[in-house]
Amino acid sequence: MITEDLVRQRVRTLPSMPTTVLALGKAVADERCTVDRVMAVLGQDPGLSATLLRLANSVMYVRDGRVMDLRSAVLRLGFDAVFHLGQSAAIIRSIRGGGHLDPLRLWQHSVAVGLAAKGICGLVGRSGDQESAYLAGLLHDIGKIALDQCFALEYAPVVAAMEAGAAGLDAERSLLGITHAEVGAMVATQWNFPEPLVQAIRGHHEPPGGDFLAALIHLSDLLVRTRIPNGPADEGLAFVLEEDPAYREVFAEAADLDEERLTFGIDDELDHAVTFVKLVFQE
């Protein structure tokens, strides 16, 4: 069994939050931010710059022909998109995955959950929570990567059990004595993320009552897993959205929820996530 103390010791070997992410966030948060300032930050990370240029020319953003330089790409994407896409790409590039998981599928799932959570915030009138929702969704399964990288031998039987049809959380508890949600919260703590985000990662499978962010990530995760299964156990995943306690937590104030719009929105975000992560992995 893996103890929490051992996890805390080993996750220190994981990469820190990329400095580009921190610098981009600080630049974009400044209302006086200029293209030159964003360019100066990106100039310190040629790999990320190349990724953003590819994104600007992808099917998600291309409109009036190809752009050939980073300045034009930044202008096409806009500061907010540069930050969110850059943040995601930098995190994925720094901590792709270990030897047992499929990193492409895992990150496509994670980006999709982040985008879905952000979109749902807009539907329920909580636009102020959109950025936290996206980051919590992006990182909700970071504990899986931490286990795969820091406990490769111990995690191998868990992956084998999941490939044989076991639910991931059950396999982790049975074979490790700790779950990826708990480990992910420790990684988020190490990265100095705010406590609400740490708790959302910890509780995304079993959200405690009164925690909007954890409930939101839980629902977004379920909605995405019905479209991108995490493994054989998800192949037949079905649930009644309205019967999940997290649904009442998230949609409590959305009296006229358009579920068709929600469904189509999730499908669109899924397409964006798949395209985005494929572009990041082209490096």
Helices and strands as residue ranges (DSSP letters): H 4-10, G 11-13, H 19-29, H 35-42, H 46-56, H 70-77, H 79-94, H 103-123, G 127-129, H 130-139, H 142-150, H 152-163, H 168-175, H 180-190, H 195-202, H 212-225, G 232-234, G 241-243, H 245-250, H 259-280
